[in-house]
Amino acid sequence: MIMKKFETTLITSGRDQKYTYGAINPIIQRTSSVVFNSIQQKQQAVNNHNTTDKLFYGRYGTITHFSLRQSMTELENGVGCVLYPCGTAAITHTILSFVQPGDHILITGSAYEPTQKFCRYVLKRMNIDTTLFDPLIGNDISNLIQHNTRLVILESPGSITMEVQNVPSIVQSVRKKKSDIIILLDNTWSAGVFFKALDIGVDVSLQSGTKYIIGHSDGMIGTAVSNARCWDQLQEQSYLMGQMIDADTAYMASRGLRTLYIRLKQHEENGLHVAHWLAQHPAIERVNHPALATCKGHKYFIRDFSGSSGLFSFILKKRLNDLQLSNFIDHFKYFKIAYSWGGFESLILVNQVEELRPIRPSGTLDFTGTLVRVHVGLEHPSDLIHDLSDALNRINA
Ligand SMILES: *Cc1c(COP(=O)(O)O)cnc(C)c1O
């Protein structure tokens, strides 16, 4: 039998008759209560409540959720998926599903800031210590593993500075040193499409589906897709913590999946176009786009990823002062100043190096100019390049 191609999986997954009732899309089933016809049927539902697609109680999901969980599981080659109200909830509750007081966790110093802050402020209260490590650590991670290290949290490419991690080497070293450590990876950047975290040996692949999966900046969702060894614990613990999303948002995420591949391919093409233009601009020191040789960990990107999305950053030669900064960023036509990314539209944010210092291991920031992060949307790239060109002219760079 010929294995179906990935693009086809995104179209077909979660669309069995039992989810669609004969429509094209899964039905939207909004409910809290599930009505049982007999006490015996109710008992059966209780016994089955851990199977992923039997109705039991609304908090455990309805047909709409079952369909999306099935799709995400197929997308990321896992055995099961838990849905959360946002990406941050997916990350924090996955962590909480596996730790206990006295544990130690290792987290990449390129991780999304709220992930780091959760460890620093919430886990700390539970007597769980966190060590930040250089995202490019590779094999040397084994030197940081302690007798009580319980979790390793990766994110590749990293937030803002975009370092691509040597995930296979990190996974191998961790497994060799202490095989019961659980390895999580924030896979939002690749949307689970361009990087197959579980195939490389990661235990749980986390995503902010708020980004590319929903894809239209009009909803929030988080996903955690697990391999077999972590699935029962992740599912049960998340359920115990009351993690749940509404059926309408689950539906929007399923809908997003149908066009995910083609949107990503266009984000990739537009992003590369803009990145290459920026790379030759005299005002720019360096472009941190994983597909460009100037990005840290580029060789791992070439080896481990099958494509790039639309999010990257670049560093100006100059450090802009406050006036220059507002001149630069306040007058874009197409790039909007906003958090988040992964929708159809272009977005921009800036960071000065001192803003990044508290969320990076010491010595890993090797620049002084202002950092600009862009999400390249689905506008025509030549319009976006004009927009960026005008902005760079405004600072006489
Ligand atoms: C946005 C983001 C998150 C958090 O997602 P929310 O849905 O906003 O909670 C987590 N990780 C990465 C890499 C992100 O970009």
The ligand as an SDF file (V2000), in Angstrom:
LIG
                    3D

 15 15  0  0  0  0  0  0  0  0999 V2000
    2.3200   32.4880   21.2050 C   0  0  0  0  0  0  0  0  0  0  0  0
    3.2140   31.4150   21.6800 C   0  0  0  0  0  0  0  0  0  0  0  0
    2.8720   30.6460   22.7820 C   0  0  0  0  0  0  0  0  0  0  0  0
    1.6520   30.9190   23.6320 C   0  0  0  0  0  0  0  0  0  0  0  0
    0.4790   30.7340   22.9560 O   0  0  0  0  0  0  0  0  0  0  0  0
   -0.9040   31.4120   23.4210 P   0  0  0  0  0  0  0  0  0  0  0  0
   -1.8790   30.6810   22.5950 O   0  0  0  0  0  0  0  0  0  0  0  0
   -0.7810   32.8690   23.1080 O   0  0  0  0  0  0  0  0  0  0  0  0
   -1.0270   31.1610   24.8790 O   0  0  0  0  0  0  0  0  0  0  0  0
    3.7210   29.6160   23.1380 C   0  0  0  0  0  0  0  0  0  0  0  0
    4.8500   29.3670   22.4610 N   0  0  0  0  0  0  0  0  0  0  0  0
    5.2100   30.0920   21.3950 C   0  0  0  0  0  0  0  0  0  0  0  0
    6.4720   29.7620   20.6780 C   0  0  0  0  0  0  0  0  0  0  0  0
    4.4070   31.1460   20.9800 C   0  0  0  0  0  0  0  0  0  0  0  0
    4.7980   31.9080   19.9490 O   0  0  0  0  0  0  0  0  0  0  0  0
  1  2  1  0
  2  3  1  0
  2 14  2  0
  3  4  1  0
  3 10  2  0
  4  5  1  0
  5  6  1  0
  6  7  2  0
  6  8  1  0
  6  9  1  0
 10 11  1  0
 11 12  2  0
 12 13  1  0
 12 14  1  0
 14 15  1  0
M  END
$$$$
